[in-house]
Amino acid sequence: GLPAHRHLTRRHALRIAPCLKRDALVGALQYYDAQMDDARYVATLVRTAAWYGAKAANRARVTGFLREGERVVGATVQDAEGGGEYEIRAQQVVNATGVWTDDTQAMVGSRGQFHVRASKGIHLVVPRDRINSTTGLILRTEKSVLFVIPWGRHWIVGTTDTDWDLDKAHPAASSADIDYLLEHVNSVLAVPLTRDDVEGVYAGLRPLLAGESDATSKLSREHTVAHPVPGLVVVAGGKYTTYRVMAKDAVDEAVHGLDQRVADCVTEDVPLLGAEGYRAMWNARARIAARTGLHVVRVEHLLNRYGTMTEEVLDLIADDASLGAPLQAADDYLRAEVVYAASHEGARHLDDVLTRRTRISIETFDRGTRSAREAAELMAPVLGWDRDQIDREVEHYRKRVEAERESQRQPDDLTADAARLGAPDIVPL
């Protein structure tokens, strides 16, 4: 449970958030919430599924469905890295493709039962010392909700809520998006933020169930499940906070199409890998620090990222003490975390580590470029890279950052999207 919310007078609110202009509020309501790292959540969820017997294929793309008459009996899958196409057969196929739902429904050859629209949200990351506050902030704008959320040694400022019908793989933040957030957050800050304060910018897409409203901010955040043709279940919409309910609803629907008895769903009682025993390890963090020679703050960092799987990271350091040192240009992260991402978390390329397994790409002013070579050299022995592949990985990442920076200088979505697509998607091997 979380502490109960409470009402604050203006004086009390200004005491815990001195960053606010005195005339920006008449009072406040303080409440508590939880947060998670969405990319780490996905990686941990995949690892948990694999622990229970699932087969996970990284960088595999569905190109079509296999049919026998009206029935879907599997999918054709393309290896996006090595090439080649494979047929995977199944009694039931679950289509859970988020903002790509309309594209994958079209592969069936019939009109989908519902339509999903993509809504773009962009976020700015700024250093913690740029905003003098001991609490996060949230306020309404004319189009969406604006929040300033604590994130380690940073603040996340967001978000926008605008329709997006361009490249879904890499939604681009335009200069107009960034100006919108800065303008609105500065309307309440006594010391305004500038472009120079922004360490990182990132954008994501929400899969919203389309309705009668043209405004994405008014579309449904709920999810729905359908069985459009025999053998195919589609789940769409929803959000991270209800992912287990979505999974239960989708799998229960698929079970209806099986000719066998399946045990009742137990997802709400199954912890993710790293969760079991976490509290006990947290209580023992000082002893872990003494045993490993790491500062207790480092141990807390690892526990918050890996839970009880922290022991696997510590085993790497025990085998090679140099991995217990931080990355030279991103000292929030240990060198061992880069190796662990490649050896245990399915990272295949440098950008997997710098943008998803860690958040170095948005938590440093250089966007991770100064860490790129050190990280690539740490990954190389795990993935069998030679010197040429290390160079290709670093160059690919540099081009990605350049394309993102260029897109953020563009005035609108169309030009930002074109700039972002200037970087290749897959690193050549």
N, C-alpha and C positions, 0 to 999 in steps of 0.2 A: 504493500500500500504506500501511497504518497501522502505527504502532509496535506491538511485541508487548505483550501484557498482562504484568503483574507483580504479585507478592504484596507486601503492605505489612504491617509490624508495626503495632500499635496506635499506638505513638509516632510512626511515620512518617505514618500516616493522619491523626493529629491535627495534625501539623505542616502538611500541605497542606490540611486541612479543619478549621481551629480552631473552626468553628461547632458541631462535634459535641460532645455530652456525652461525658465520659470513659468512662462506663459503658455507652455505646450500642453499643460494638463491642469485639471482641477482636482484630481485625485486619481487613484489607481486601484486595480484589483490584481493581486499577486496569486498565481497558481503554479502548480508543479506538473512537470511532464517528463517523459522518458525520451531518449534519443538513441539512434543506432546509425552505423555506417552502412549504407545500402549495399555497396559492393562487397564488403566483408560479410554481410548477412547472406548474400547470394552464394558466395564461395563456401561459407560454412554450411549452408543448407544443402548444397550439392554434395559436400563431403559427408554430411549426415546421411543423405539418401544412399550414397555409395556404401557406407558402413552397413546399411540394412539390405544391401544386395542390388541396388540400382546400378545400371550401366550408364555412365555419363560420357558424352562425346563433346570435346571442346572444339570450337571453330568448325562446326558442322552445320550445314544450311539445308533446310528442307526445300526441295525444288518441285515437288508434286506429290500427289497421293496415288497409291495403288488401288485399283478398283476391280471388283468382280461383280458385274452388273451394277446395281445401285449401291452396293456395300463398299465401304472403305476398309481395306484389309492391310494397310501399311502405308509407308511413305518412301519416296526416293530422297536420298540424302547425299549432298555433295561435300567432299572434303575441301574446305576453303583454303587449305594450305598445301596439302600434298597432291591435290587433284584427285580425279576418280569419283565415280558415283556409285552408291550402294542402295540396294533394296532392303528395307527393314520391314518385316511383316509382324502384324499384331492382331489380336482379337478385337481390341478397342484402341483407338487413337485419341488422345486428348490434345486439343489445340489450345495452348495457353501462350499466345504470342503477343499479348499486349497491344501496342500501337500498330503492330503488323497484322492484327486480326483480319482486317478487310482484305489484305493481300493474300493471306493464307486461305481465307474462305473462298476466294475467287478460284483457287487451284482445284476446288471440288467441282467446279463447273456449274454451280447453281448460286443463286443470290442468297447471301447470308441472311439469317433471321434478325440480325441487329447490326448497327453501324457504329464503329468506334472512331472518335475524332481525337487527334493528338493536340494536347495543350502544352505549350512550352513554358517552362519556369526557369528563370536564370537566377543565379546567386553570386554574390561577391564574398570573397574571403579577405578580411583585414586583420592586422595584428591586434592582440588583446589590448595593448597600451593605447590604441587610437581612440577607444571609447571607455570613458571612466565610469564603470558601473559594476555592481556586484550581482546584477540580475539581468536576465534577458528582457527584451522589449517586444511588444506586439501591438500593432495599431491598424486601423482600417484605412484603406485608400479608396479612391472612387472605383477601382477595377478589381482589387484583390485585397489580401492581407499582407502587411509588411511586418517582418519580424527581424530581430537581431538576437541571434542565438549563440551562447557560448560554445566554443568548439576547441577544447584543449587550450593552446596558447593563441587562439584566434577567435574572431567573431564571424559568423555566417550571416550575411544580410540578404534577405530575399522577401518575396519572390514575385515574379511576373506571372501572368495567366493569359496567354495569347494563343490564338489558333495557329497551327503549324501544319503545312501541307508539303513541305520540302523534304530533304534527305532525313530519314528517320534514324539512321545509324549515328549521325553526328549533328544533332541540333546545334545551331550556332547562335551565340549571343552577339547582338549587334551593338554598335555605339549607342543607339537610341535606348536599348534595353538598360545598359549600364547607367546612362544619364537619368533614366526614369527612377531607378533605385536610389541613386545618389541624391537626386532632387527631393525625393520623399523622405528619406532618412534624415537629410539635413534640415528638413522643415521642423524637426523636433530636437536636433542636437545643438548644444551651445557652441561646440567647436566642430565645424563642418568637416566632413570627409572630402578628399579630393581624389582624382584618378591616381595620384602618386601613392595613396594609402592602400590601393588595391593590390593584394598579393596574387590572388587567383580569381578566375571567373569560370563557372561551369553551368551547363544547361542540361535539363532533362525533359522528358516528355511524359505527360500523364495520359493514360488510356481512358477516355471518358465515353460513356455510353451516350450516343447522340440522341437528342430529343427535339422538341419544337423550338427551343431557344437558340438563337445564333451566338450568344455569348458563352464561351467555354466556361466561364466562372459560374454559370447557372446549370451546367450539365451534371448528370448524375455521377457521384463518386462511388456508387454501389456497384456490385457485380451481378452478373447473371450467367446462367448455365443453360445450354441448349443442346439438343441432339438432332442437328439439321438433316443428317442422312444416317442410315444404319452404319454402325462401326465408328462414327466420329462424334466426339463430344467437344463442344466449344465453351470455354469460360473466358469472360471478358469483363473489363472494368475493374473496379476494386482498388485496393491500396495496400500498402505493406502492413498496416495495423490489423488487417483482417485476412492475412494470407492463409492462415490455417483453416479458417472457415471456408474460404474459396477452394482450398485443396480438398477438403472433405466433401463439399458439394459436387465438385467436378468428378472425383473418384467414385463417389456413391452413384453418380449418374452412369459412369462407365461400367460399374459393377452390374447394373441392371441389364446390360447387354451381354453378360457372360453366362455360359451354361454351367455354372458351378457355384457352390456356396463359398462366400468370402466372409471372413471374420469382420466384426464391427470395427469401425474406425476408432483408433486410439490416439490420434495426433495430439490431442490436447494434453496427453500425459507423457509424451515423448520429448525429452529435452534435446536441444541441439548438441552436437559434439562440443565439449569444453564447458558445458553448463553444469554437469554432474560433479559435485564436490568443489565448485567454485568458491563458495563462502568459506569453506574450511581453508582453502589455499590463500584466500585473501587475509584471513586471520593470521596465517603463518608467514605473511610476506616479509616480515623483518628477519625471520629465521632463514628464509630462502635467500634474502639479500646477503646475510652473513655467510651462508654456505657457498654462494656463487661468486662473491666479491663484487656484485653489482650494487649500485646505490638502490635504496628501497624505492625511490621514485621510478627508477627503470623497471623494477619488478612490477610495480603498480601499473605502469604503462603496458607491459606484456600481459598481465592478467586481464586488463580491460580490453585487450585486442584478441587474446587467444583463450582466455579462461584456463581450464586445467590442461589444455594442450600446450600451455607455456612450458611445461616440462620438456616437450619435444624441441622447442627453441633452445632451452637451456642445455640440452644434450649436445646440440651443435656447438655451443660455446665451450662446453667441457672438452670436446674433441679438438677444437681450434680456438685458442684464447683470443686470437685477433678478431674473431667474429663478435666478441663482447664489446668492441669499440663502436661508437656511433659513426654514421656516414659523415664524411668531412663537411659536406655542404648542406646536410639535412640532419642536424644532430638530434632531432626528436626520435629518430629511428636507428636501431642497431644494425650493423652489417649482417648479423645472423638472420634478421627478418627478411632480407633480400634472398638469401640462400633458401630459407624456409619456404618462401613464396614459390620458388621454382621446384623445390624437392617435395613439398607436401600440399601445396594449394593450387596446382594446375597452371601456374603462370608459364606461358610459352614464349613471351617476348618482353622486351624491356618496358614497353608502355603498359603491359599488364601490371608490372610491379609499381611503376612510378605514378600511375593514375588510378589503379583499382586496389591492389593488395595493400599499398600505402596511399597516402594522399599528398605525396611530395609535389605533384604537379600543380596543386592549388595552394599549398601551404608555404611556398617559398617564392620570393620575388623573381627568381630566375626561372620559375616554372619547372624546376627539376633538371634543367640542362647541365648545371654544374655537377650534379650527382650521377648523370647518365653513364659516364664511362666507368666509374667505380662500381656502380650497380651491375652493369653489363659484365664486367670482369668477374664479379662474384657469382653471377648466374652461369657463366660459361662452362665451368667444370661439371655442373649438374646437368646441363642440357647438351653437352658435347659440342660447344661452339669453338671454332678456330678463330684466329685473329681477324680474318676477313669478315666473319659473321658478327663479331663484336663491333667492328667498324660499321657494318650495315645497320645493326640495331641502333647504335648511337646516332647515325645520320638520319635514320627513319624517325627517331624520336625528335631530333632537332627540327626536322621538316614539319612534324605534327605541331610542335609548339609555335613555329613561325606561322603556320596556317591559322591556328587559333588566334594568335595575336592580331594577324591581319584581318580576320573576320570581325574581331572586336573593334576594329577601327572603321568598319563599314556602316553606312547610315541606316540600312534597313535589312530585313530578313533575306531578301533575294540576293543582295550583294554579299551579305555575310555568309550565306550558304555556299555561294560560288567560291568565296575565298577559302572556306574551310575544306572544301572538296579538292583543294590544290595539293593536299598531302595524300599519298597512297595509303590504302587501308591495311594491307597485309605486308609484312616484312618478307622480302625474298630470302629463301634459304639456299 
